[in-house]
Amino acid sequence: MKLKDGIITTEVNGEFVAVDAGAIGKRFNGMLKLNKTAAFFIDLLKNETDIDSIVAAMTEKYDVDALTAKQSAEKGVETLRSVGFIDE
């Protein structure tokens, strides 16, 4: 899985956001506010990856166990799927 083309992530005044400048932007007209963890794994999704790779990167970067990282990653990915930001 990976982010669809046209998804732009940026930091604005200390807040991380993701917006769609591509084709689905016509359907989803808004932006997602991201916490630092979500901004980290959304960056991982800029390249083809999977949940296990995201979990491994999160446990390496943060002081978190694999189960907690997996739950967080799955929740974040589901949110991105729900607005059409993920290519499977």
Secondary structure, 3 states (H helix, E strand, C coil): CEECCCEEEEEECCEEEEEECCHHHHCCCCEEEECHHHHHHHHHCCCCCCHHHHHHHHHHHCCCCHHHHHHHHHHHHHHHHHCCCEEC
